[in-house]
Each structure stands twice: as structure tokens, then as C-alpha cells.
Amino acid sequence: MSDDLEPSTRAQGASVRALASRINARVVRTGLSLEAALGQSAPPSPRDEALLRAMCYGSLRWHHRLQWQAEQLLTRPLKRADAELAALIRLGLYQLQWLRIPDHAAVAATVAAAHALGKTGAKGLVNAVLRRFLREREALDLRMAQVPEAMTSHPAWILERLQGDWPDAWREIVDANNEAPPMWLRVNARRATRRQYLERLRTAGLAARPSEEVPSAVLLADPRAMRTLPGFNAGEVSVQDAAAQLAAGLLDLGPGHRVLDACAAPGGKSAHILESCPELGELVAVDRDRDRLAVVAAGFERLGLEGTLIQGDAAVPAEWWDGRPFERILLDAPCSALGVIRRHPDIKVLRRPGDVAQVVAAQRALLNALWPLLAPGGRLLYSTCTILKDENHHQIQRFLEKTPAAQVPVARSGHARQTLPGEANMDGFYYACLEKAE
């Protein structure tokens, strides 16, 4: 292997691969989210940061396929204690299939990473597995076509749920889930018009186009670090998927309205509400996580916005509600998040079938707890970033059946909206508008 890469280059490549393997193993073994695992790790050099994130996200995006391939190529299963070595093998297989790195260089750097992980004795194993893959790839692909979990890189239970809820669209959903996400921006209407901001991007040499459906949304042709965006520090723009930007319009905001954003963190929808209607009476943002509420506050400060931030459990209003009703309530409910897998591929690894029943119960409790806070004639917007009907359509139907005062808007055809992953290049989101009889 010494002829494949210069020693200094090999060592540098080994370091970032070893770090990616540690992060991947931590996610798979402990259930920690990928972003949390990245945050707990010492950052690599600036030149390696993009490669690290590409390898971490990519190896989790294709985890189920890579795991199946590794099992076919290993002569005996690895021990549970070898989680980092297993992650390194998956990472090597990922590089050979999706990264623009010459095969010999990817193999050399991955083998060297075994030493960086303290697994020097496994260098031969890593080399053998990766080189066997290169020899047997075509035969592996033929066998994989008969294994849906590997072919789609989704766990069987998610495939079953998607096929049941979306029999005519599940394949497109799966394909979208396995793509890298686009980068949508939200223009702060208090600081600039969308046309003005598009011109700023053009002047900066950044290609972008406006959304045809969402007045505040701009799609970048090529993602980039958000803090390098023109006007980001000055509060002219934020990063937010176009589907998430639908919420402010569906609330039908008006001057003087008192608005509640329940489960508000990280605050993108709260900020958009304030940007969309400066004449609001008050926006109250509630979240039970103090650290996440601090993120909301920091976002408001950057964007030049003001709102009432309350740490509290939205499901227990008695702990924080002052008794004054709200004309508008946004319930951005906890959910399985199966609509945003392309942004958070670790969802495919971390979610379990039983999680769905738990969030369905939490959603029901929140609806029942927050409904009394809505003023007669007011509107509650129920929102999730999932595409499972038990959490969305069925949840709302049950609530309507059990709540006589709850009704859909007069324009019934527009009371609910489900976007599927990839639809108009948006994430999977669900919205349902409920109004309280006067």
C-alpha cells in the first residue's frame, strides 16, 4: 500500500476517516444524533471539514446497503466491540461507490485509518474487504436486487409503513430520501424583498431561483456554509426548507393577532411569522428545552425580531399560560420526522417502530391541551415533518370527530396539505388548519 499515496497525504486522509468512523459508530451504537455526535467531536482542519461531513452523512444515508455489503464480504461477523472497525469498513465501501476519490487512494487511506483507530492488526482485513468489493461488485449488485432493505437503504419497518401509506409513491419517496438535500433560503421581508436578495446573490456569483409557491423562498443552485451567505449576519436571510416556510401563510396572520408557537425551537417558523406580519399583537414561543430556546433567542437577535420566549411544556399550559387566548396557534408537533430523512439520514438508523405510537400519543395530548387556549373564531395550524398518516391525516380526523367546536375552514379543500420528500424540491411536511366555532 505504500505506493498508493505519499505518507503525509495518507496520514492526513487516515485522520479524517478515523474521525468519521468514530462518529458513525457513536451514532449507531449509542443512538446519539449525527449532529450531536459531530458537535461532541474535535473539529478537523478547515480543509477536511467538508470531507468529514460528506463521509458521515453519506455513510449513514446508505447505512443499510453498506451494512449488507459488508456482511457479504466478511468471512465472519465482527464482534460488537468492533463498532469503529465496522464503521470504517462501511466508510470505505461508501467512498468506493459515491465519492470522487480514485479507488486505490480510497483503499489506501481507509487502511491507514485502521492504524489511526488503534486497529493496526485489522489493516489486512480492511484491505481485503475493500479489494474484494472491487472484484465482486457486479455480482453483489445482482444479489442485492433481491434484498429490499439493502437495495433501498431503508429499514424494513419504514419500507412497510411507506408502502402502506403511499402505495403509488413510496419508490419516489425512498429515492428522494437517499438524495443530498437542497439548500433553501428564507428572505427576511423586514430587511429586503426577495427580488433584491436574488440580485445580491447574482452579484456575489451565486446561482439561485425563487420558489413558485412560497413567496419568501429561494433555492440555491449549490449549497454553501450559511454564514458565508450575503447578508446572513445582518439578518437578511435564513436557511429553512420551502415546505417549512408554508406555515406562516397557512396561519392567515393579521394585525393585532396574539400568536402561540408551541414546541417552537429552533425558531425558524416563529421568526417567519414575525417577518411576515410586523403588525402582530404578540408572538409567544414556548419550548421546554432551555438550550434550544436560547437558539430561538439568538435567531431573533440576528434577525431584529422581538417575541415572548417561555420555557415550559406545551402539553401543560397551566404551568405557563397567562389565561389570555390566542387568535392563532402553531402546533409544530413532535413526530417521527420521516419527511426529512434526506436532511437527517441518521433517522433511518435511530428510529424504531415503537417510536411512532409514542409520538402519536404525544401529538394527541398536545392537541387536547392547546385547543382551549384558542380564541373562538381562531385558527390552530397543526404541523409535522413526517409523512405517516397515523401522525397526520388520521390524527386530525380523530381530533375533529371528538371535538365538536373544531371545524375545517370554509374552503375545505385547502384545510390540509401534505408535501412528500422531493416534491417541488421540498421536504415532507404536513399541515392541517382547524378553526374554533364562535
ABEGO torsion letter per residue (X at the ends): XAAABBAAAAAAAAAAAAAAAAAAAAAAAAGBBAAAAAAABBBBBAAAAAAAAAAAAAAAAAAAAAAAAAAAABABBBBAAAAAAAAAAAAAAAAAAABBBBAAAAAAAAAAAAAAAGAAAAAAAAAAAAAAAAAAAAAAAAAAAABAAAAAGBBAAAAAAAAAABAAAAAAAAAAAABBBBBBBBBBAAABBAAAAAAAAAAAGBBBBBBAABAABBBBABBBBAAABBGAAAGABBBBBAAAAAAAAAAGBBBGBBBBBBGAOAGAAAAAAAAABAABABBBBBBABAAAAAAAAAAAAAAGBBBBBBBBBAABAAAABAGBBBABBBBBBBBAGAAAAAABAAAAAABBAAAAAAAAAAAAAAAAAAAAABBBGBBBBBBBABABAAABAAAAAAAAAABAABBBBABAAAABBBBBBGBGGBBBBBBBBBBBBX
